[in-house]
Amino acid sequence: MKKKHATLTDRQFTYFSNRLLFWQKMLGVLDVEVLPEFKANKNGSLHADFVKFSTCGTLCITLNKTPREDQSDYDLDKSAFHEIFEGGYLSELRHLGRATYSDYEIETQTHRVVRMAENTIFEFLREKE
């Protein structure tokens, strides 16, 4: 039997959107406009994802309406931090690395750095709030 995916609420999307703007300001990622989106991901695996449009300075961040499991405010906050950190700091480096490294290597190392930031910077700044 296939497990039913969770369904996020409008309140959770509003919270996520507000946390995106908080982390954008806190991390100094002020050279892009952040556009939050809220839609279902067919496979339900991603909590959130981003697409950066470098030419117009826009970072579109999508929160998945139907993730595999329920999301607490803490989970949503961490996802917001993750997407701002990755999209704001690492997206251009990912693009440059494609000349030398495989997409798999870039994804692996990008998320290694983001996870380290989540476990240090995110936790430290969240405690200070």
Helices and strands as residue ranges (DSSP letters): H 10-26, E 33-39, E 48-53, E 58-64, H 73-85, I 86-90, H 91-97, H 103-117, I 118-122, H 123-128
